[in-house]
Amino acid sequence: MTEKHDTSFQYARDDFRYPNWLTKILDLIVNKTATYMESTGIKRKQLESFLWGAAGLYAILILFGNYFLSGILIMLWVYLDQVHLQLFIEKKSPNRHLQHVLMEAPFILALAVHFFMSGYFFTGLATILGFFGMYLLSAVQMKYDLATIQIPKLYFLRWDRLGMLAIMVILGAIDRPRSYLWPVLGGWFLFALTFYDYFWVMIQFMKNGKK
């Protein structure tokens, strides 16, 4: 019987969830892929090299404004990143969250540079601040025991952040006069949702401290 991998990839927020049917499909696909790759004997460095290569190719494509292929690469990266987390990442490692933010950096920073080059200064700034918010969340995860605020399963930044960004970037490829606004909205959503998560967690800590 095939071993089922851990699927504790949930949201920190209690007011936002994927539909159960979609969560089950995503868990099933990731687990099947992880089991298959494990059976092939794939090495950690091999998968990480592919992830870094995909991130680098995305950075080149987004700088030249190729939204469609950039969005596809984000989706592929997020999918394989789940497999990477299942197979090779020690869940109790104190610095795993920070390491993962560094792996996500090319996606966020390259998009910010693209906005600056396109003349959207404040959107580029918001995107960079969104990345800073991702760092703050990771620092909180490394420093505090988030179980004390009664969040049973923690998973802040993967499917929702980069998944949302991928959809926005792909929509920017639609041949419409204002389709470029979709990636712009993606940059602002990254900023808003990341800091929403951060302040949500800090408020829970404050409430917990008053009890």
C-alpha positions in Angstrom: 0.0 0.0 0.0 1.3 3.4 -0.9 2.2 5.6 2.0 0.2 8.9 2.1 2.4 11.9 2.7 1.6 14.7 5.1 -1.0 17.1 3.8 -1.0 19.7 6.5 -0.9 22.6 4.1 -3.6 24.9 5.4 -4.2 28.6 5.9 -3.4 30.7 8.9 -6.5 32.8 8.4 -9.8 31.4 9.7 -11.9 33.3 7.3 -10.5 32.0 4.0 -10.5 28.4 2.7 -10.4 26.7 -0.6 -13.5 24.6 -1.2 -13.2 21.1 0.3 -13.4 19.5 -3.1 -10.6 21.6 -4.5 -8.4 21.0 -1.5 -8.9 17.2 -1.8 -8.0 17.3 -5.5 -4.8 19.3 -4.8 -3.8 17.0 -2.0 -4.4 13.9 -4.1 -2.4 15.3 -7.1 0.5 16.4 -4.9 0.6 13.1 -3.0 0.5 11.0 -6.1 3.3 13.0 -7.7 5.4 12.8 -4.5 4.9 9.1 -4.3 5.9 8.6 -7.9 9.0 10.8 -7.6 10.0 9.0 -4.4 9.8 5.7 -6.3 12.1 7.1 -9.1 14.8 7.9 -6.5 14.9 11.6 -7.4 17.5 13.5 -5.3 16.8 16.8 -3.4 19.4 18.7 -5.4 17.9 17.6 -8.7 14.5 18.9 -7.8 15.9 22.1 -6.2 18.0 22.8 -9.4 14.8 22.5 -11.5 12.9 24.9 -9.1 15.7 27.5 -9.3 15.9 27.1 -13.0 12.2 27.7 -13.4 12.4 30.7 -11.2 15.2 32.2 -13.2 13.4 31.5 -16.5 10.3 33.2 -15.1 12.3 36.3 -14.1 13.5 36.6 -17.7 10.1 36.2 -19.2 8.3 38.6 -16.8 10.9 41.3 -17.4 10.0 41.1 -21.1 6.3 41.2 -20.3 5.5 37.6 -21.4 2.6 37.2 -18.9 1.2 33.9 -20.2 4.4 31.8 -20.0 5.3 33.6 -16.7 2.0 32.6 -15.1 2.4 29.0 -16.3 5.9 28.8 -14.8 4.6 30.1 -11.4 1.9 27.4 -11.4 4.4 24.7 -12.3 6.8 25.9 -9.6 4.1 26.0 -6.9 3.0 22.5 -7.8 6.5 21.0 -7.8 7.4 23.0 -4.7 4.6 21.2 -2.8 6.3 17.9 -3.9 9.6 19.3 -2.7 8.1 20.1 0.7 6.6 16.7 1.0 9.7 14.7 0.2 12.7 16.7 1.4 11.8 19.4 4.0 12.1 18.7 7.7 8.9 20.1 9.1 10.6 20.9 12.5 13.5 22.7 10.9 13.7 26.2 12.6 14.8 28.0 9.4 12.7 26.2 6.8 10.2 29.1 6.4 13.0 31.6 5.8 14.7 29.3 3.3 11.4 29.0 1.4 10.9 32.7 1.2 14.3 33.1 -0.4 13.3 30.5 -3.0 10.2 32.6 -3.7 12.1 35.9 -4.0 12.8 35.7 -7.8 9.1 35.6 -8.5 8.2 38.6 -6.4 11.2 40.8 -7.0 11.3 40.2 -10.8 7.7 41.3 -11.0 8.5 44.4 -9.0 11.3 45.3 -11.4 8.9 44.7 -14.3 6.5 47.2 -12.7 9.2 49.8 -12.2 10.4 49.4 -15.9 6.8 49.8 -17.0 6.3 53.0 -15.0 4.2 51.6 -12.2 6.4 52.9 -9.4 3.9 52.5 -6.5 2.8 49.1 -7.7 6.4 48.0 -7.8 6.9 49.3 -4.3 3.7 47.5 -3.0 5.0 44.3 -4.5 8.4 44.7 -2.7 6.5 45.4 0.5 4.5 42.3 -0.1 7.7 40.3 -0.2 8.8 42.0 3.0 5.5 40.9 4.5 6.3 37.4 3.5 9.6 37.7 5.4 7.8 39.0 8.5 5.4 36.1 8.5 8.3 33.6 8.2 10.1 35.4 11.0 7.0 35.0 13.2 6.8 31.3 12.3 10.5 30.8 13.3 10.3 32.8 16.5 6.9 31.9 18.1 4.9 28.8 18.7 1.8 29.6 16.6 -0.1 26.7 18.2 -0.7 29.0 21.2 -3.1 31.0 19.1 -5.2 27.9 18.3 -4.3 27.5 14.7 -4.1 23.7 14.3 -2.3 23.7 10.9 -0.2 26.5 9.5 0.6 27.2 5.9 0.8 30.9 5.0 2.4 31.7 1.7 2.3 29.0 -1.0 -0.9 28.1 -2.8 -2.7 31.3 -2.0 0.0 33.9 -2.6 1.9 32.6 -5.6 -1.2 30.8 -6.9 -3.2 34.0 -6.9 -0.3 35.9 -8.5 -0.1 33.3 -11.3 -3.7 33.7 -12.2 -3.4 37.5 -12.2 -0.3 37.4 -14.4 -2.0 35.0 -16.9 -5.0 37.2 -17.1 -2.6 40.0 -18.1 -1.9 38.1 -21.3 -5.5 38.5 -22.5 -5.7 40.7 -25.6 -7.8 43.5 -24.1 -7.1 47.2 -23.7 -6.9 47.1 -19.9 -5.7 43.5 -19.3 -2.4 44.9 -17.9 -4.3 45.9 -14.8 -4.6 42.2 -13.7 -0.8 41.9 -12.8 -1.0 45.3 -11.2 -3.9 44.1 -9.0 -1.8 41.0 -8.3 1.0 43.1 -6.9 -1.4 45.0 -4.6 -3.2 41.8 -3.5 0.2 40.3 -2.5 0.9 43.4 -0.4 -2.6 43.5 1.2 -3.1 39.8 1.9 0.4 39.2 3.3 0.1 42.1 5.8 -3.4 41.0 6.6 -2.1 37.6 7.6 0.8 39.2 9.6 -1.4 41.6 11.6 -4.0 38.9 12.0 -1.4 36.6 13.7 -0.1 39.5 15.9 -3.6 40.4 17.0 -4.2 36.7 18.0 -1.0 36.8 20.1 -2.2 40.0 21.8 -5.5 38.4 22.6 -3.8 35.3 23.8 -1.6 37.3 26.1 -4.5 39.0 27.7 -6.1 35.7 28.7 
